[in-house]
Amino acid sequence: MAKIKISNPKFMLKQLKANGEAFKLVSTLLTKTIITETDIFYSVSSDSNLKLNELALIKSVKDYVIKNNIKAIAQRKNIRYIDKAILKNATFKNDLYEIDLKSAYWNYAYKFKFISKDIYERGNDTNKISKKARLIALGNLAKRSYEMEFNGSEFGKSEIIESDNTQDIFFKVSQKTDSVMTRLKLIAAKDYLFYWVDAVFVKSERAKNEIENYLKQNRIEFKTVKIDKILKTNGYIKVWDKAHKKPRPFMFESLKTVDLTSVID
């Protein structure tokens, strides 16, 4: 059966439907695959902006886990990817800091031996691989596929397929990262503002110093960014700093579920 890459899956689906040809559609965050009796058509989302070597890294992580039958146990219901203090609407301007763990998910995946040294080093090549691509490579282990069949005249019910054999590897890494972020929240105490995946925001020199000391003692790599201003409103938190041309919005209230590929910076 031939496998053919296409750029416009919507057009292909429209043509198959008009011709009364049966097919199965399998959709994920990054791909759409259309399976007919004779061919397999696939496309990669243009919205992902991923390079070919990044797509290769994503595939190699999944292939490595499956080939080596790697398993993990995680308490996924207790994982928080984002968290904030109970804050009144206000503008904060003094002693603001962001402490960002360096490649936390990727580093823990290697520490837990979920990926090989070769894959780890390829992923750390920042000239070729983005932070987004590394996170997608791990998130792909917990992806959901949506399947729907067309019998030539009508569609059947859609079905959700979980990545049962690999998803707990991603959640184990998420759980470990979240446990570190929760500890940093406790260290910051009254000076804690919020954390977002693997970055914590605080409002005092004391909190910054104590968090940095804890991370150094535990050999966790990080970088600290001085924040110019933080605005808290009912719908979002907005952050200004010299490292970014535009203020960064953090939309807590609008997120019912967290897609990590959309919340990382």
N, C-alpha and C positions, 0 to 999 in steps of 0.2 A: 504494500500500500504506500503510495507516494505521500511525502510530507512537503507541503508547499507553504512558503511564507507569503503573507498578504498584508497589505497596508490598510485596507478598508473592510473590516469584517462585517460592518452593517450592510454594505453593498452586496457582499457575498451571501449573507443571510436572506436578503431581499430577493436575490436571483434564485436561490434554491427554493424558497417558498413559492415564488411565482411559477417555477417549473414543476412544483409538486414533488420535489425530491426529498426523501427522508434524511434527517441528520440529527446528530447530538451536538449541543453547544455546551462547552465547559468553560466557565469564566472564573478567573482569579483576579487579585488586585492588579497584576501586571500583564496578564495574558488572556487571550480568547482563543479557544481551539474548537474548530468545527470538523466533526467527523462524519463523513458520508460512507457509502458502501465501497467506494473505490479510492478515496483520497482523504488526507488529513490536512486541513488548512489552519494555520496558526498566525497570530499577530502579537506583537509586544506593544503595550500602551505607549504612545508618544508623550504622554503626560509625565512619565517616570523620569525622562531626561537621563537615562542610564546609558553609559558607554558599553561597547561590546565586552571589554575586559571586566566591567562590573557585573554584567549579566553572566559572564563565565564564572566569576567568583560565587555568585548566588547559587548557580547550579552545582559548583564543586562542593559547597558546604552540605547541601542536601545529599548529594551522591556519597560523600564521605560518611555521613551519619548512617545512611541506609546500608552501605557496603559493609561497615564495621558493626552493624547491629547495636548502635549506641543507644542506651536507655537512660532515663532520669526519672526522679520522683519530685513533684512540685505541688505546693498548695496554692493553686492558681487563684482561688477565690479571695485570698487575703492580700493579693498583690495590688498596690496602688502605684500607678505610674505618675500621677500628679497629685499634689496636696497643697493646701494653703492654710495659713492661720486665719482666725476670725478677725477680720480687719474692717474698720470703718472706711467709708469712702474718703480718700485723702490723697495728698501729694507728699511723697517722701523725698528729701533732698540731701540729707546728711549721713555720712558714713555708710554708704550703700555698697554692697559687694555681691558678686556672683562667684561661687566656687563650683567649678565644673570638673567632674571626674573625666579623665582622659580615656576615651574608648572603653567605658566601663563594661558594656555588654560584650564587646569583642574580647577584652582581656579575661573576663570571667569564663567565657566559652573556652578559651585556651587553657586557663587554669584548671577547669574541670575536665579537660581532655576531650571536649566535644568536637574540636577541630584540630587538624594536624599543625605542626610547626610551619610547614610550607604554606598552608592556607593562611595561617595567622600572619606570617610575614608578608604575603601578597596583599592581604587586607590592610596592613599597616603602611603600605606605600601610598602616602597621601598625594603624590603626584599623579597617581593613576586611579586610586579608589577613594570615593567620598565617604563621609560619615554616614550619609543616608544609605549608600550601597551596603556598607557593613551591617547596618541595622536590618535592612531588608533581607540580607542573606540569612540572618538568624530568624527574623520574623517569618520568613518563608517556611520554616519548619513547623509553624503553627497556623499556616494559611488555611482558609476555608475555600473550597471549590463549590461553585453553583452549577448544577447540571440540569439541562432541560432537553427533552427530545421532541422532535417534530416528525410525525408519521406520514407526512405527505399531504395531510389535509388539516391537521390541528395539533396544537401543542399539548403535551402532557404536563403534569405538575412538576414544578422545579424541586430539586433535591439538594440539600446541603451536605457536603462531604467533608468531614473533619480530618485533620492530619493526625490520626490517633497514635500512629507509631513514632512520631517525631515531635509532637507539639510540647511535651513536657520538658524537652531540652531547652526550648526557648523560654518556657515559664520558669525553669530552674534558674537561668541566668537573670531573668527579670526579678525573681524573688530575692536573689542575692543582692542585686543592685538596690532594690527597694529597702532591704534591711539596712544597708549602709546609709541611704538617704534618711531613713527614720532615725538612725542614730545621730546624724548631723542635725536634724530637726531638734532633737532633745538637747544637744550641746548648745545650740543657738538659744534655746529657751525663749524668753520674752522678746528676743531680738530676731526671731524667725519670721520670715514673710511667706515664702512658699518654696516648693521644689517642683521641678519639671523634668521628669525622666531621670537625668543624671546630673542636674545642676540645681544648687540650692542658693536662695537669695536671702541675705540677712541685712540688718540695719545697725550694725555697730562694729567698731574695731575689735572689741572683745570677742564677739562671736566669730568673726573672721579668723582671728589668731588662734582661738581654741579649736576651731574646725580644721585649720591647716595643721596644727600640731597633731591632732588625732590622725589625720590622713598620712602624715609623715611617719608617725609611729607604726602605722599599719601598712606602710609601703604601698599606699594607693596613690597613683599619679593623678595630678590635678593641675588646673590653672585658675588663677584668680583674676577677675575683671572688676575694675572700679566702675560702679554704676553712677551716672550723673543724676538721674531722676527716675522715680517710679510713681505711676498714677494708678490708683485703685478706684474703680467704679463698680456699679452694680453688675455690669456685664462682662468686664474684662480687667486685666492688669496690663499696663503698658510700661515698657522699660526703655530708657534712653541710655546709650553709652557710646563712647568714641569709636568702638570697634565696628559699629554698624551704621550705615548711612541713614537708615530710617528707624524709628522706634519699633520695638518688637511687641506685638500684642499676644497675650496669653489668655485664651478664651476658656475659662473654667466652666462657667455656667452653661455654655452651649454644648459641652461634651458629655454625652451620656455613655458612650463607649469610646475607647481611645485607640485610634489608629496611629501607631508609633511613627509610621513613615510620614505622617502629616504634622507631628508635633515637635520633631527635632529641628534644631536650628542648623 
